[in-house]
Amino acid sequence: MIKTLTNILKQDKEAMFLEYSELLNALDSGITTKITINNRRLNRTDFEKQILIDMKDDGLNEYREEYNEVLME
């Protein structure tokens, strides 16, 4: 049981690393990028209040919505 759990955890770590690598490779090397890694469990409501961007009446809400969707994935 412990060996199986260890293998599962290793596979999860490898999958996260591969996804992170894929993200980094997708970024243009000519731009400045800020990546925040949140390594703790969050309540969904708290996350939405603290992290997501609020909508405004300035014609840029489509970008805010797209950014918020990415964060929620």
Rosetta blueprint (number, residue, H / E / L):
1 M L
2 I H
3 K H
4 T H
5 L H
6 T H
7 N H
8 I H
9 L H
10 K H
11 Q H
12 D H
13 K H
14 E H
15 A H
16 M H
17 F H
18 L H
19 E H
20 Y H
21 S H
22 E H
23 L H
24 L H
25 N H
26 A H
27 L L
28 D L
29 S L
30 G L
31 I L
32 T L
33 T L
34 K L
35 I L
36 T L
37 I L
38 N L
39 N L
40 R L
41 R L
42 L L
43 N L
44 R H
45 T H
46 D H
47 F H
48 E H
49 K H
50 Q H
51 I L
52 L L
53 I L
54 D L
55 M L
56 K L
57 D L
58 D L
59 G L
60 L L
61 N H
62 E H
63 Y H
64 R H
65 E H
66 E H
67 Y H
68 N H
69 E H
70 V H
71 L H
72 M H
73 E L
